[in-house]
Amino acid sequence: MNGGRVRSASHAGLWYSDNPKTLDAELSEWLNKAGTPFCPNKSARAIISPHAGYSYCGDTAAFAFKQVIPEAVNRIFVMGPSHVVCLSNCSLTSCTRYKTPLGNLHIDQKINEELTATGAFSTMNIHDEEAEHSIEMQMPYVAKIMENRSPDSFTIIPILVGSLTQSSQVMYGKIFAKYIADPRNLFVISSDFCHWGNRFHFTPYSSSDSRPIHEQIAEMDKQGMDAISSIDPAAFATYLKKTQNTICGRNPISVMLQAAEHFRQMNNHTAEFRFLKYSQSNKCRHLKDSSVSYAAGALYINPKP
């Protein structure tokens, strides 16, 4: 496990602290403030967590990771959207470890080989991989919640998700259905929600609506969260088409929904998705303002009684 390429913590010191003690203290504080888990005796099968700088969204992300029972998890799939490179499929790492200020995380080579064998995955270019933040921003939280586990007792599978057609989303959903079926697996879906403002070329609002812009943004995001909570991939796709909301992780979210739906069709299980926290980087009131929205949620899968 000591050989091979290590992906550096390239955003440490920029998007989050590179000081282990400082970072650990911040994550501990946010996790404590997130309160008790929604299902104290059940670990989430998938979570949605934001990926901006921790000063903006670290407290919101804690609500997602608080829903994980570390002792119940052996493998962690981390699916993030590509901001750096144009990609029309999903891509895997060539690294053996991911570095974080809280310790290295080991890649699951066996699962990587299984996924590669499907012919549906490419391999990330290491320069693009280290430039991308969506996957990396989940890793300090992964290291933190798994801190009492031996580094050799669990693995991660980083997956960069490109702009997928609907048929590709269905295909990847079928591939990942068998993994989401395993209660020892956790899926971390990396996504921010609405990016609003001229710098994002997205400024929908109604001047006839008496509510401030940030409340209108929150309402649009809530409609998207409701669509995700329905665990109906078609409902989320319809919502995106209608609103054009700039949810950057829409493709990873869609793959997760497809996987959950395919698993539901093939097995005697029920699923529930619950959003636990919502926040915005700024409260927009004027057209010159801008903001990014963040949401934390968790998917639970239960056998039918």
SEMIBA-312738 format. One record per residue (C-alpha): residue number from 1; y, x, z. Coordinates in steps of 0.02 Angstrom, whole numbers, always signed. Layout:
! residues N
{resi: NUM&c2: Y&c1: X&c3: Z}
...
END
This chain:
! residues 305
{resi: 1&c2: +0&c1: +0&c3: +0}
{resi: 2&c2: +116&c1: +151&c3: +14}
{resi: 3&c2: +118&c1: +195&c3: -171}
{resi: 4&c2: +207&c1: +111&c3: -315}
{resi: 5&c2: +385&c1: +60&c3: -349}
{resi: 6&c2: +496&c1: -10&c3: -212}
{resi: 7&c2: +635&c1: -131&c3: -258}
{resi: 8&c2: +789&c1: -77&c3: -162}
{resi: 9&c2: +892&c1: -195&c3: -55}
{resi: 10&c2: +1031&c1: -179&c3: -184}
{resi: 11&c2: +1146&c1: -312&c3: -110}
{resi: 12&c2: +1133&c1: -250&c3: +70}
{resi: 13&c2: +1303&c1: -194&c3: +132}
{resi: 14&c2: +1386&c1: -310&c3: +5}
{resi: 15&c2: +1315&c1: -486&c3: +20}
{resi: 16&c2: +1240&c1: -461&c3: +192}
{resi: 17&c2: +1240&c1: -326&c3: +325}
{resi: 18&c2: +1142&c1: -166&c3: +291}
{resi: 19&c2: +1140&c1: -130&c3: +478}
{resi: 20&c2: +970&c1: -188&c3: +546}
{resi: 21&c2: +1036&c1: -230&c3: +719}
{resi: 22&c2: +1186&c1: -326&c3: +653}
{resi: 23&c2: +1081&c1: -419&c3: +524}
{resi: 24&c2: +946&c1: -462&c3: +650}
{resi: 25&c2: +1075&c1: -529&c3: +772}
{resi: 26&c2: +1158&c1: -637&c3: +639}
{resi: 27&c2: +994&c1: -711&c3: +577}
{resi: 28&c2: +936&c1: -742&c3: +757}
{resi: 29&c2: +1097&c1: -832&c3: +798}
{resi: 30&c2: +1089&c1: -943&c3: +643}
{resi: 31&c2: +906&c1: -985&c3: +672}
{resi: 32&c2: +942&c1: -1030&c3: +853}
{resi: 33&c2: +1087&c1: -1142&c3: +802}
{resi: 34&c2: +974&c1: -1230&c3: +675}
{resi: 35&c2: +891&c1: -1318&c3: +823}
{resi: 36&c2: +712&c1: -1378&c3: +830}
{resi: 37&c2: +607&c1: -1395&c3: +671}
{resi: 38&c2: +598&c1: -1565&c3: +588}
{resi: 39&c2: +407&c1: -1560&c3: +603}
{resi: 40&c2: +374&c1: -1444&c3: +751}
{resi: 41&c2: +185&c1: -1444&c3: +726}
{resi: 42&c2: +182&c1: -1429&c3: +536}
{resi: 43&c2: +244&c1: -1287&c3: +427}
{resi: 44&c2: +341&c1: -1332&c3: +271}
{resi: 45&c2: +247&c1: -1304&c3: +108}
{resi: 46&c2: +409&c1: -1268&c3: +14}
{resi: 47&c2: +590&c1: -1245&c3: +62}
{resi: 48&c2: +754&c1: -1245&c3: -35}
{resi: 49&c2: +874&c1: -1111&c3: +26}
{resi: 50&c2: +1044&c1: -1053&c3: -41}
{resi: 51&c2: +1075&c1: -878&c3: -106}
{resi: 52&c2: +1260&c1: -838&c3: -87}
{resi: 53&c2: +1329&c1: -706&c3: +30}
{resi: 54&c2: +1273&c1: -739&c3: +208}
{resi: 55&c2: +1452&c1: -762&c3: +268}
{resi: 56&c2: +1456&c1: -918&c3: +158}
{resi: 57&c2: +1281&c1: -989&c3: +176}
{resi: 58&c2: +1179&c1: -891&c3: +301}
{resi: 59&c2: +1196&c1: -1028&c3: +431}
{resi: 60&c2: +1138&c1: -1161&c3: +306}
{resi: 61&c2: +989&c1: -1057&c3: +248}
{resi: 62&c2: +930&c1: -1048&c3: +429}
{resi: 63&c2: +893&c1: -1235&c3: +427}
{resi: 64&c2: +768&c1: -1208&c3: +286}
{resi: 65&c2: +680&c1: -1058&c3: +362}
{resi: 66&c2: +674&c1: -1145&c3: +533}
{resi: 67&c2: +546&c1: -1265&c3: +456}
{resi: 68&c2: +418&c1: -1125&c3: +432}
{resi: 69&c2: +282&c1: -1085&c3: +561}
{resi: 70&c2: +255&c1: -898&c3: +532}
{resi: 71&c2: +77&c1: -898&c3: +600}
{resi: 72&c2: +28&c1: -1029&c3: +470}
{resi: 73&c2: +84&c1: -928&c3: +318}
{resi: 74&c2: -6&c1: -789&c3: +227}
{resi: 75&c2: +82&c1: -790&c3: +57}
{resi: 76&c2: +263&c1: -823&c3: +15}
{resi: 77&c2: +312&c1: -865&c3: -164}
{resi: 78&c2: +499&c1: -836&c3: -189}
{resi: 79&c2: +566&c1: -921&c3: -346}
{resi: 80&c2: +744&c1: -885&c3: -398}
{resi: 81&c2: +848&c1: -924&c3: -553}
{resi: 82&c2: +905&c1: -785&c3: -668}
{resi: 83&c2: +1092&c1: -747&c3: -664}
{resi: 84&c2: +1080&c1: -577&c3: -748}
{resi: 85&c2: +967&c1: -592&c3: -899}
{resi: 86&c2: +930&c1: -731&c3: -1024}
{resi: 87&c2: +752&c1: -787&c3: -993}
{resi: 88&c2: +651&c1: -931&c3: -1066}
{resi: 89&c2: +497&c1: -908&c3: -958}
{resi: 90&c2: +452&c1: -848&c3: -783}
{resi: 91&c2: +444&c1: -663&c3: -743}
{resi: 92&c2: +349&c1: -560&c3: -613}
{resi: 93&c2: +389&c1: -397&c3: -525}
{resi: 94&c2: +312&c1: -228&c3: -565}
{resi: 95&c2: +353&c1: -168&c3: -389}
{resi: 96&c2: +232&c1: -153&c3: -245}
{resi: 97&c2: +361&c1: -182&c3: -109}
{resi: 98&c2: +532&c1: -258&c3: -80}
{resi: 99&c2: +645&c1: -164&c3: +38}
{resi: 100&c2: +751&c1: -255&c3: +168}
{resi: 101&c2: +853&c1: -185&c3: +314}
{resi: 102&c2: +721&c1: -266&c3: +426}
{resi: 103&c2: +572&c1: -181&c3: +343}
{resi: 104&c2: +475&c1: -180&c3: +181}
{resi: 105&c2: +385&c1: -334&c3: +114}
{resi: 106&c2: +223&c1: -310&c3: +17}
{resi: 107&c2: +192&c1: -388&c3: -154}
{resi: 108&c2: +30&c1: -486&c3: -177}
{resi: 109&c2: -48&c1: -388&c3: -320}
{resi: 110&c2: -197&c1: -505&c3: -332}
{resi: 111&c2: -89&c1: -659&c3: -361}
{resi: 112&c2: +21&c1: -562&c3: -482}
{resi: 113&c2: -134&c1: -520&c3: -583}
{resi: 114&c2: -193&c1: -701&c3: -579}
{resi: 115&c2: -25&c1: -762&c3: -641}
{resi: 116&c2: -14&c1: -626&c3: -774}
{resi: 117&c2: -186&c1: -677&c3: -837}
{resi: 118&c2: -118&c1: -851&c3: -882}
{resi: 119&c2: -12&c1: -770&c3: -1020}
{resi: 120&c2: +138&c1: -872&c3: -962}
{resi: 121&c2: +231&c1: -734&c3: -871}
{resi: 122&c2: +332&c1: -583&c3: -924}
{resi: 123&c2: +375&c1: -433&c3: -815}
{resi: 124&c2: +550&c1: -404&c3: -746}
{resi: 125&c2: +648&c1: -253&c3: -801}
{resi: 126&c2: +681&c1: -156&c3: -640}
{resi: 127&c2: +868&c1: -138&c3: -676}
{resi: 128&c2: +885&c1: -326&c3: -704}
{resi: 129&c2: +777&c1: -359&c3: -552}
{resi: 130&c2: +888&c1: -254&c3: -439}
{resi: 131&c2: +1046&c1: -331&c3: -512}
{resi: 132&c2: +983&c1: -508&c3: -477}
{resi: 133&c2: +1029&c1: -582&c3: -308}
{resi: 134&c2: +941&c1: -750&c3: -304}
{resi: 135&c2: +773&c1: -682&c3: -247}
{resi: 136&c2: +839&c1: -540&c3: -139}
{resi: 137&c2: +948&c1: -655&c3: -32}
{resi: 138&c2: +791&c1: -741&c3: +33}
{resi: 139&c2: +703&c1: -580&c3: +84}
{resi: 140&c2: +795&c1: -537&c3: +247}
{resi: 141&c2: +757&c1: -712&c3: +310}
{resi: 142&c2: +574&c1: -691&c3: +258}
{resi: 143&c2: +567&c1: -526&c3: +352}
{resi: 144&c2: +651&c1: -605&c3: +504}
{resi: 145&c2: +540&c1: -757&c3: +522}
{resi: 146&c2: +384&c1: -651&c3: +494}
{resi: 147&c2: +441&c1: -514&c3: +614}
{resi: 148&c2: +296&c1: -542&c3: +735}
{resi: 149&c2: +167&c1: -526&c3: +598}
{resi: 150&c2: +97&c1: -360&c3: +541}
{resi: 151&c2: +172&c1: -310&c3: +371}
{resi: 152&c2: -5&c1: -303&c3: +302}
{resi: 153&c2: -49&c1: -480&c3: +360}
{resi: 154&c2: +58&c1: -574&c3: +233}
{resi: 155&c2: +122&c1: -547&c3: +57}
{resi: 156&c2: +264&c1: -603&c3: -57}
{resi: 157&c2: +264&c1: -653&c3: -239}
{resi: 158&c2: +441&c1: -641&c3: -314}
{resi: 159&c2: +461&c1: -748&c3: -471}
{resi: 160&c2: +616&c1: -749&c3: -581}
{resi: 161&c2: +633&c1: -918&c3: -666}
{resi: 162&c2: +724&c1: -933&c3: -832}
{resi: 163&c2: +797&c1: -1082&c3: -925}
{resi: 164&c2: +641&c1: -1184&c3: -955}
{resi: 165&c2: +607&c1: -1329&c3: -1072}
{resi: 166&c2: +536&c1: -1485&c3: -992}
{resi: 167&c2: +364&c1: -1445&c3: -1064}
{resi: 168&c2: +375&c1: -1270&c3: -989}
{resi: 169&c2: +421&c1: -1343&c3: -820}
{resi: 170&c2: +265&c1: -1453&c3: -830}
{resi: 171&c2: +157&c1: -1304&c3: -881}
{resi: 172&c2: +218&c1: -1196&c3: -736}
{resi: 173&c2: +200&c1: -1343&c3: -619}
{resi: 174&c2: +16&c1: -1355&c3: -665}
{resi: 175&c2: -6&c1: -1167&c3: -639}
{resi: 176&c2: +75&c1: -1172&c3: -467}
{resi: 177&c2: -8&c1: -1335&c3: -411}
{resi: 178&c2: -163&c1: -1245&c3: -347}
{resi: 179&c2: -54&c1: -1126&c3: -247}
{resi: 180&c2: +55&c1: -1262&c3: -172}
{resi: 181&c2: -107&c1: -1349&c3: -124}
{resi: 182&c2: -151&c1: -1207&c3: -6}
{resi: 183&c2: -74&c1: -1236&c3: +167}
{resi: 184&c2: -70&c1: -1047&c3: +195}
{resi: 185&c2: +56&c1: -1030&c3: +53}
{resi: 186&c2: +244&c1: -1055&c3: +66}
{resi: 187&c2: +362&c1: -1079&c3: -81}
{resi: 188&c2: +543&c1: -1024&c3: -56}
{resi: 189&c2: +653&c1: -1102&c3: -190}
{resi: 190&c2: +818&c1: -1011&c3: -206}
{resi: 191&c2: +962&c1: -1121&c3: -261}
{resi: 192&c2: +1144&c1: -1159&c3: -230}
{resi: 193&c2: +1210&c1: -1331&c3: -274}
{resi: 194&c2: +1373&c1: -1383&c3: -358}
{resi: 195&c2: +1483&c1: -1242&c3: -423}
{resi: 196&c2: +1651&c1: -1331&c3: -440}
{resi: 197&c2: +1813&c1: -1262&c3: -511}
{resi: 198&c2: +1893&c1: -1192&c3: -667}
{resi: 199&c2: +1805&c1: -1025&c3: -645}
{resi: 200&c2: +1640&c1: -1119&c3: -661}
{resi: 201&c2: +1705&c1: -1227&c3: -805}
{resi: 202&c2: +1653&c1: -1380&c3: -705}
{resi: 203&c2: +1787&c1: -1493&c3: -629}
{resi: 204&c2: +1727&c1: -1674&c3: -632}
{resi: 205&c2: +1823&c1: -1790&c3: -517}
{resi: 206&c2: +1900&c1: -1962&c3: -521}
{resi: 207&c2: +2088&c1: -1970&c3: -495}
{resi: 208&c2: +2069&c1: -2155&c3: -458}
{resi: 209&c2: +1951&c1: -2115&c3: -314}
{resi: 210&c2: +2048&c1: -2106&c3: -151}
{resi: 211&c2: +1925&c1: -1979&c3: -78}
{resi: 212&c2: +1971&c1: -1794&c3: -86}
{resi: 213&c2: +1882&c1: -1690&c3: -217}
{resi: 214&c2: +1765&c1: -1608&c3: -92}
{resi: 215&c2: +1700&c1: -1779&c3: -39}
{resi: 216&c2: +1670&c1: -1826&c3: -221}
{resi: 217&c2: +1574&c1: -1662&c3: -244}
{resi: 218&c2: +1471&c1: -1700&c3: -89}
{resi: 219&c2: +1427&c1: -1872&c3: -157}
{resi: 220&c2: +1370&c1: -1797&c3: -322}
{resi: 221&c2: +1265&c1: -1667&c3: -230}
{resi: 222&c2: +1190&c1: -1802&c3: -119}
{resi: 223&c2: +1132&c1: -1898&c3: -271}
{resi: 224&c2: +1044&c1: -1740&c3: -329}
{resi: 225&c2: +968&c1: -1713&c3: -158}
{resi: 226&c2: +906&c1: -1893&c3: -160}
{resi: 227&c2: +826&c1: -1864&c3: -330}
{resi: 228&c2: +738&c1: -1708&c3: -264}
{resi: 229&c2: +684&c1: -1802&c3: -108}
{resi: 230&c2: +599&c1: -1932&c3: -218}
{resi: 231&c2: +483&c1: -1789&c3: -274}
{resi: 232&c2: +495&c1: -1863&c3: -448}
{resi: 233&c2: +530&c1: -1728&c3: -579}
{resi: 234&c2: +590&c1: -1860&c3: -703}
{resi: 235&c2: +717&c1: -1928&c3: -579}
{resi: 236&c2: +790&c1: -1754&c3: -552}
{resi: 237&c2: +794&c1: -1721&c3: -740}
{resi: 238&c2: +885&c1: -1887&c3: -769}
{resi: 239&c2: +1010&c1: -1845&c3: -633}
{resi: 240&c2: +1047&c1: -1674&c3: -709}
{resi: 241&c2: +1070&c1: -1749&c3: -882}
{resi: 242&c2: +1188&c1: -1882&c3: -814}
{resi: 243&c2: +1296&c1: -1773&c3: -702}
{resi: 244&c2: +1276&c1: -1599&c3: -779}
{resi: 245&c2: +1290&c1: -1538&c3: -599}
{resi: 246&c2: +1293&c1: -1347&c3: -593}
{resi: 247&c2: +1141&c1: -1327&c3: -480}
{resi: 248&c2: +1092&c1: -1149&c3: -525}
{resi: 249&c2: +915&c1: -1165&c3: -459}
{resi: 250&c2: +876&c1: -1323&c3: -557}
{resi: 251&c2: +732&c1: -1239&c3: -649}
{resi: 252&c2: +643&c1: -1171&c3: -493}
{resi: 253&c2: +671&c1: -1339&c3: -410}
{resi: 254&c2: +599&c1: -1430&c3: -561}
{resi: 255&c2: +445&c1: -1316&c3: -562}
{resi: 256&c2: +419&c1: -1350&c3: -377}
{resi: 257&c2: +432&c1: -1538&c3: -406}
{resi: 258&c2: +310&c1: -1528&c3: -552}
{resi: 259&c2: +187&c1: -1429&c3: -445}
{resi: 260&c2: +199&c1: -1554&c3: -302}
{resi: 261&c2: +179&c1: -1701&c3: -421}
{resi: 262&c2: +29&c1: -1624&c3: -509}
{resi: 263&c2: -52&c1: -1587&c3: -342}
{resi: 264&c2: -19&c1: -1766&c3: -284}
{resi: 265&c2: -101&c1: -1836&c3: -441}
{resi: 266&c2: -256&c1: -1728&c3: -418}
{resi: 267&c2: -278&c1: -1749&c3: -230}
{resi: 268&c2: -273&c1: -1879&c3: -94}
{resi: 269&c2: -111&c1: -1820&c3: -16}
{resi: 270&c2: +65&c1: -1881&c3: +14}
{resi: 271&c2: +222&c1: -1776&c3: +7}
{resi: 272&c2: +391&c1: -1789&c3: +90}
{resi: 273&c2: +548&c1: -1689&c3: +53}
{resi: 274&c2: +684&c1: -1688&c3: +184}
{resi: 275&c2: +857&c1: -1609&c3: +171}
{resi: 276&c2: +917&c1: -1541&c3: +336}
{resi: 277&c2: +1087&c1: -1463&c3: +306}
{resi: 278&c2: +1228&c1: -1469&c3: +179}
{resi: 279&c2: +1387&c1: -1365&c3: +171}
{resi: 280&c2: +1523&c1: -1307&c3: +53}
{resi: 281&c2: +1608&c1: -1137&c3: +39}
{resi: 282&c2: +1778&c1: -1223&c3: +28}
{resi: 283&c2: +1847&c1: -1400&c3: +44}
{resi: 284&c2: +1922&c1: -1432&c3: -129}
{resi: 285&c2: +2076&c1: -1543&c3: -133}
{resi: 286&c2: +2165&c1: -1482&c3: -290}
{resi: 287&c2: +2114&c1: -1436&c3: -466}
{resi: 288&c2: +2158&c1: -1254&c3: -434}
{resi: 289&c2: +2029&c1: -1248&c3: -293}
{resi: 290&c2: +1847&c1: -1198&c3: -312}
{resi: 291&c2: +1690&c1: -1207&c3: -207}
{resi: 292&c2: +1502&c1: -1185&c3: -206}
{resi: 293&c2: +1389&c1: -1307&c3: -115}
{resi: 294&c2: +1235&c1: -1259&c3: -14}
{resi: 295&c2: +1087&c1: -1362&c3: +44}
{resi: 296&c2: +932&c1: -1328&c3: +148}
{resi: 297&c2: +777&c1: -1434&c3: +131}
{resi: 298&c2: +589&c1: -1433&c3: +159}
{resi: 299&c2: +435&c1: -1506&c3: +76}
{resi: 300&c2: +292&c1: -1567&c3: +185}
{resi: 301&c2: +120&c1: -1613&c3: +118}
{resi: 302&c2: +4&c1: -1724&c3: +218}
{resi: 303&c2: -174&c1: -1787&c3: +188}
{resi: 304&c2: -180&c1: -1975&c3: +171}
{resi: 305&c2: -253&c1: -2056&c3: +329}
END
